[in-house]
Amino acid sequence: MEDLLLQNWKQSVRDEILALVAKIKAKIIDVYHPSLGNVLISYAPGELFDGVQMLERVLAITGLVVQKEEVQNSEILQQHLTDKSQLIIICTPKYASIVTDQPQIRGVIAEFGTRFPDTLYPLLSMGGFGDTALKIVDKHFLIRSFHGAFSGVGMTPLKTLIDVIIHPSGSQGLGVLPDLLDLEKKDF
């Protein structure tokens, strides 16, 4: 019974987060009409976790066009990026291993992030900064810790989602969503 109660509690909190994002859309996006981009979420094969799916739902509610794709090779990643304005990378040891085996992927990522400033969002989801994130992106890119979204412990995934993605000034600076919408630089 306790597991069912806890599951219902978590679902209620998830529903409230999605309702909050819908209110943000109605009060900010629908009123001020910031430009909405096309976002690619890149992740390692077999690592489409609940945190990634919740991230996609949050971004899609705002009106951002979101596509999720497994990283395979540099050519396919380059093709997926042709019409994208932002790239979110779910950094895990498996993703880092793929990039280490195929360094051209790192080149595609670096070129995208350099050519289009403030468009690359590496989210360190598993592993460490040095042994995972820095094998995927250069250290001058802002790498946000997103570990909690994949912890599965209590309310930590939802707290991490709010702090890293939604919050205008979370523990790691400007949240990904306000940054994707470029709200900090807009003069409405």
N, C-alpha and C positions, 0 to 999 in steps of 0.2 A: 504493500500500500504506500509506503514511504517513497519508493521509486516513482510510482505513478504521480504522487503529489508533487515531487520535485520536478518531474518532467512537465507537468502542467504549469508549474510556476515558471520554469524556463521559457516555455512556449508563450506564456502571457507576457513576459518581459520582451521576448523577440517581437511579438505583435505590437507592443507599445513602442519599441524602437522604430519599427517600420511605419507606424502611425506618426511618430515624431518626424521622420524623414518626409513623409507626405505633407505634414504641416510646413516644414521648411520649404518644400517645393511650392506650396500655395502662397506663402508669405514672402519668399525671396525670389525664386526662379520665375514664377508666373507673373510677379509684379515688376521686377527689374530686368528680366530677360537677359541674364548673362549668357555668353556664348557657350553652347554645350558641345562637347567634343565626342569623338569616337574613341573609346578606350579598349585596349587589348589587355586582358589578364593572361599572362603567360605562366604556366606551372609545369612541373615535371609529370611525366606520364604516371597515372595511377595515384596522383596526389591531389585529387579534386575533393578536398575536405569540406566539411560544413562551413568552416570559416570563409573559404573562398566563395561558396555559394551564397552565404549571407552578404558578403561584400558585393557580389554581383547584384543581388536584389536591392541593396541600399542604393547603389549607383544608378541602377535602372529606374528606380522610383523617381529620381530627380529628373529624368529625361535624357540622361547620358546614354548613348548607344554603347553597349558593352558586349564584347566578344571574348569568350574564354577559349584558349588553345593550348594544347600540350606542346612543349618545346620539342622539336624533332631535329632540325638542322638549320643552318643559317639561311639557306635559300627560302625555306618555308616561312621562317620567322620574318624575313625581309618582305615576302609577299603579304603576310598578314599585317605588316606595318604600313603598307603603301597608302592606305586611306585612314590611318589612325593618327590622332592628335596627342594621345597619351599612352604610356606603357606602364603597367603595373606588373612587377615580377614577384612571384611568390618564391622567395629564396629558401631553398632547403638543401641539405647535403646531396640529394639525388640530382637536383637541378645543377648544383655546382659540379658534380661529377660529369654530367653531360657537357657542360661548358668546358671543363678541363679536357675532355676527350675531343671536343670540337671547338677549338679556340675562335673559329670564325664567328660563332654565335656571340661571343663576348664583343667582337668587333662590331657586329650589327647593333648590339645594344648600346655600346659606347658612341657609335656614330649617330644613332637616333637621339640619345640624350645630349650630345654636344650640339648637334645641328638645331635641335629644338629645345632651348633652355626651359627648365621647369616642367618637363613633360615625362620624366622618368621617375618612377616610384618603386624602388626596391623595398619589399617588406620582408624582413628577416623573420621567417616563420619557424624554422628549425635549424639547429646547428649554431655555430658561433660566428662572430663577426669576421675573424681572420680566416677560419677554415671553411666558411660557406660564402658569406656575402661578398668578400673581397675577391673570391674566385669568379664571381659573376659580374660585378661592376667595380669601377675605380672608386677609390676612397673619397674623391671630391663630390660624389653624388650623395645626397642625404639618404641614409639607410635607416629606416624606421624599424624598431623592434615590434614584431607582430606575433611573438611567441605565444602570448596568452590566448590568441584566437584559436589556437590548436591544442590547448592544454586539456580541454574536456573536464576540467576541475571546477565544479560549482558554477558560479556566474562569471568566472574569469574570461571566457571567450567574449561574452557580451560587453563586459567592462572594457576589454581591449579594443573591441570594435568601436565603441563610443569614443574612447580616448584617442586612438590613432586615426580613425577615419572621419568621424563626425564632428568632434569638438573643435571649435575655432582656435583654441589655444590649450591643447592637451599637454601631457608631460613631455612630449617630443616635439613641441612647436605646433605650427599650423597643421590642422588635420588634413588628411588627404582630400576629402570632399571639398572643403572650402578652397583648397589649393587647386584642385581640378577645375573648379568654377572661377578661379582667378579672382576671388572676392577681395583679397588683400590689396590688389592693384586697381580695382575698379573704382571709379568715381561716379556713383549713380546719381 
